[in-house]
Amino acid sequence: LRIYLFLALGHSTYVAFEQRQVRWTWILGVTAFVYNPVVPMHFGRDGWGVVNVITIPVVLASCFYINRRRTNEGEST
């Protein structure tokens, strides 16, 4: 799960960067770093629970915002 989240968040970070969304690039980049499998973070069971609860709305909001932004850009061209 950690590898999948790292890859998905890394891709989302790249998409946000391409769209010049600086705030989302930083938010998603930091979130990807937390889940990175190369230099794992050790939060303990309770700490990971908090990280997971924070990650869920971040991922959902970014999916909505980035997809909405892509759709709007596609319509204007």
Secondary structure, DSSP 8 states (H G I E B T S, - for coil): -HHHHHHHHHHHHHHHHHTT-HHHHHHHHHHHHHT-SSS----HHHHHHHHHHHHHHHHHHHHHHHHHHHHHHHHH-
